[in-house]
Amino acid sequence: MPSTPSADPSRTLEVSTWDDLAALPARMAELAEQADAIVRHARAWVCRRDGFEPSPVCVLRPLAAAMDPLEGAFVELGRRLDDQWRDLADGLRAAATDLAAADTLTAHDLADLAPGSAP
């Protein structure tokens, strides 16, 4: 019997119960808030020019100019993360809705097939 390749665990989401699925959007929102906090921290503290400009003769002064494009990169990173996360959350909501509808339909169909049910 040929073996099937296992799914890449880093790309697999296992939902064991309906409660897990119902809780997933809230957990995803927490992760999105964490990502936003990381980007905001980087923009506020990593991309600071003042650490490189303590005086007009500081040899690190040229690095201050690099902080502007670095901040722009973090802004773009935050925007991309937000867009991709929103798309993922929208897909999750759609999949959960479809799964619930399929579950309801299956339960209804199985009830119709149960012994003693009317044809």
Order of alpha helices (4+ residues) and beta strands (2+ residues): alpha-alpha
